Amino acid sequence: MTLNTAILIHSDINPKEVYDFLNNLVGKREDGLPTVVHAGVAQYSNDPNLYEYTNELGQGLLAILEVKYHGDGTPFKGVDYFGYTEEPPVIDPDDPYGSDDEEDSYYASLRTIGDFNIAVSLDTGYAYMDEFGGCGALHARFITALYNELLLTRGDSLHWINEFTGDVNENLEGIEELNRD
């Protein structure tokens, strides 16, 4: 099992700059060789305008890193990126399993994201542990560094999704909760 943290960046910053910054944080290969990266049209996608920088698996890095963007610069449409439509899911009140209020709440929070230019995915095994904590603490450090060192000085913002709680957070809101997980 892994912790996958989605980070959605509202900025016209070059996606390669974001990738390079985060790639420095995820570490170097155990064998000392340069990190192997896939760059170009996104793998496993039917969208010819979807591009990515993705670390190859099996390099001993702290996280699998994906940075996705549209080649023509058009922004992603908030909820559409996550496979939702513009209308909330219809909940049948007669459903014997009851209403899924948690899903409704999650969908409503996704709507607050709006359009964004770059989608980042960080993926780390739940078993990860270092002197600062587990995988949640690691991702909290990555988000904090990305925001404080790269985006804040440009006046840019981000949203990130806490996979443990489903909460959608803006900038560094909720980072202490992720840091504890």
C-alpha positions as CSV (number, residue, x, y, z in Angstrom):
1,M,0.0,0.0,0.0
2,T,1.1,3.5,-0.7
3,L,0.3,7.1,0.1
4,N,-0.5,9.1,-3.0
5,T,-0.6,12.8,-2.5
6,A,-2.0,15.0,-5.4
7,I,-0.7,18.5,-5.6
8,L,-2.4,20.9,-8.0
9,I,-0.5,24.0,-8.9
10,H,-2.1,27.3,-10.0
11,S,0.8,28.8,-11.9
12,D,2.3,29.4,-15.3
13,I,5.7,28.1,-14.0
14,N,7.5,25.7,-16.3
15,P,6.5,22.1,-15.4
16,K,10.2,21.0,-15.8
17,E,11.2,23.5,-13.1
18,V,8.6,21.9,-10.8
19,Y,9.8,18.4,-11.7
20,D,13.5,19.3,-11.2
21,F,12.8,20.9,-7.8
22,L,10.8,17.9,-6.5
23,N,13.2,15.4,-8.1
24,N,15.9,16.9,-5.9
25,L,13.8,16.2,-2.9
26,V,12.9,12.6,-3.7
27,G,16.5,11.7,-3.6
28,K,19.2,10.1,-5.7
29,R,19.4,6.5,-6.9
30,E,20.9,4.0,-4.5
31,D,23.5,3.2,-7.1
32,G,24.6,6.8,-7.6
33,L,23.5,7.0,-11.3
34,P,21.3,9.8,-12.6
35,T,17.6,9.4,-12.1
36,V,15.8,7.8,-15.0
37,V,12.8,9.9,-16.1
38,H,10.2,9.5,-18.8
39,A,9.5,12.9,-20.5
40,G,6.9,13.5,-23.2
41,V,3.4,12.6,-24.0
42,A,1.8,10.9,-20.9
43,Q,2.0,7.1,-20.9
44,Y,-1.3,5.3,-20.6
45,S,-3.3,8.3,-21.8
46,N,-5.5,8.8,-24.9
47,D,-5.0,12.6,-24.6
48,P,-2.3,13.7,-27.1
49,N,-2.1,17.1,-25.2
50,L,-1.3,15.5,-21.8
51,Y,2.5,15.5,-21.1
52,E,4.4,14.3,-18.1
53,Y,7.7,14.0,-16.3
54,T,7.7,10.7,-14.4
55,N,10.4,8.9,-12.5
56,E,10.9,5.3,-13.6
57,L,10.1,2.7,-10.9
58,G,12.7,0.6,-9.1
59,Q,15.4,3.3,-8.5
60,G,15.2,3.4,-4.7
61,L,13.8,7.0,-4.5
62,L,11.8,8.3,-1.6
63,A,8.7,8.7,-3.8
64,I,7.5,8.0,-7.3
65,L,7.1,11.5,-8.8
66,E,4.8,12.4,-11.7
67,V,4.4,16.0,-13.0
68,K,1.6,16.3,-15.6
69,Y,0.6,19.3,-17.7
70,H,-1.0,20.2,-21.0
71,G,1.5,20.7,-23.8
72,D,-0.5,23.7,-25.2
73,G,-0.6,25.3,-21.7
74,T,-4.4,25.0,-21.3
75,P,-5.3,24.5,-17.6
76,F,-6.9,21.4,-16.2
77,K,-10.5,21.8,-15.2
78,G,-10.8,21.1,-11.4
79,V,-13.2,18.3,-10.9
80,D,-12.9,16.9,-14.4
81,Y,-9.3,16.0,-13.8
82,F,-10.5,13.5,-11.1
83,G,-13.1,12.0,-13.4
84,Y,-16.2,13.8,-12.0
85,T,-18.7,15.6,-14.1
86,E,-19.9,19.1,-13.4
87,E,-22.9,17.7,-11.6
88,P,-22.6,16.0,-8.2
89,P,-23.4,12.3,-8.1
90,V,-27.1,11.5,-7.6
91,I,-27.7,9.7,-4.3
92,D,-30.8,7.5,-4.1
93,P,-32.5,8.1,-0.7
94,D,-34.0,4.7,-0.9
95,D,-30.6,3.0,-1.2
96,P,-30.4,0.4,1.5
97,Y,-26.8,1.3,2.1
98,G,-27.6,4.9,2.8
99,S,-26.3,8.2,1.4
100,D,-22.6,8.5,0.9
101,D,-22.2,11.9,2.6
102,E,-18.4,11.4,2.6
103,E,-18.4,11.2,-1.2
104,D,-20.7,14.2,-1.4
105,S,-18.4,16.2,0.9
106,Y,-15.3,15.1,-1.1
107,Y,-16.9,16.1,-4.4
108,A,-17.9,19.5,-3.0
109,S,-14.3,20.1,-1.8
110,L,-12.9,19.2,-5.2
111,R,-15.1,21.9,-6.7
112,T,-13.2,24.6,-4.7
113,I,-10.0,23.8,-6.5
114,G,-10.9,25.5,-9.8
115,D,-8.6,25.3,-12.8
116,F,-4.9,24.5,-12.3
117,N,-1.9,24.2,-14.6
118,I,0.2,21.4,-13.2
119,A,-0.8,18.2,-11.5
120,V,1.8,16.5,-9.3
121,S,1.6,13.0,-7.8
122,L,3.9,11.8,-5.0
123,D,3.6,8.1,-4.1
124,T,5.4,6.6,-1.2
125,G,5.0,3.2,0.6
126,Y,3.2,3.2,3.9
127,A,6.1,1.4,5.4
128,Y,8.4,4.4,4.8
129,M,9.9,5.8,8.1
130,D,12.8,8.1,8.8
131,E,13.8,10.2,11.8
132,F,11.1,12.8,11.1
133,G,8.2,10.3,10.7
134,G,6.4,8.2,8.1
135,C,5.2,8.8,4.6
136,G,2.7,11.5,5.6
137,A,5.5,13.5,7.3
138,L,7.7,13.0,4.1
139,H,4.9,14.4,1.8
140,A,4.3,17.2,4.2
141,R,8.0,18.2,3.9
142,F,7.7,18.1,0.1
143,I,4.6,20.2,-0.1
144,T,6.0,22.8,2.4
145,A,9.3,23.1,0.4
146,L,7.5,23.3,-2.9
147,Y,5.2,26.1,-1.7
148,N,7.7,28.1,0.4
149,E,10.8,27.8,-1.8
150,L,9.3,27.8,-5.3
151,L,5.7,29.1,-5.5
152,L,5.3,31.6,-2.7
153,T,7.9,34.0,-4.0
154,R,6.1,34.0,-7.4
155,G,2.8,34.7,-5.8
156,D,1.5,31.3,-6.9
157,S,-0.7,28.9,-5.0
158,L,-1.5,25.2,-4.8
159,H,-4.1,22.8,-3.5
160,W,-3.2,19.3,-2.2
161,I,-5.3,16.4,-1.2
162,N,-4.8,14.5,2.0
163,E,-5.4,10.9,1.0
164,F,-5.8,9.8,4.6
165,T,-8.7,12.2,5.2
166,G,-9.9,13.1,1.8
167,D,-9.5,16.8,2.7
168,V,-8.7,19.3,0.0
169,N,-6.3,21.9,1.4
170,E,-5.0,25.2,0.0
171,N,-1.3,26.1,0.3
172,L,-0.1,24.9,3.7
173,E,-3.5,24.5,5.4
174,G,-3.8,21.1,7.0
175,I,-0.1,20.3,6.6
176,E,0.3,19.6,10.4
177,E,-2.3,16.9,10.2
178,L,-0.5,15.2,7.3
179,N,2.8,15.6,9.1
180,R,1.4,13.5,12.0
181,D,0.2,10.7,9.8
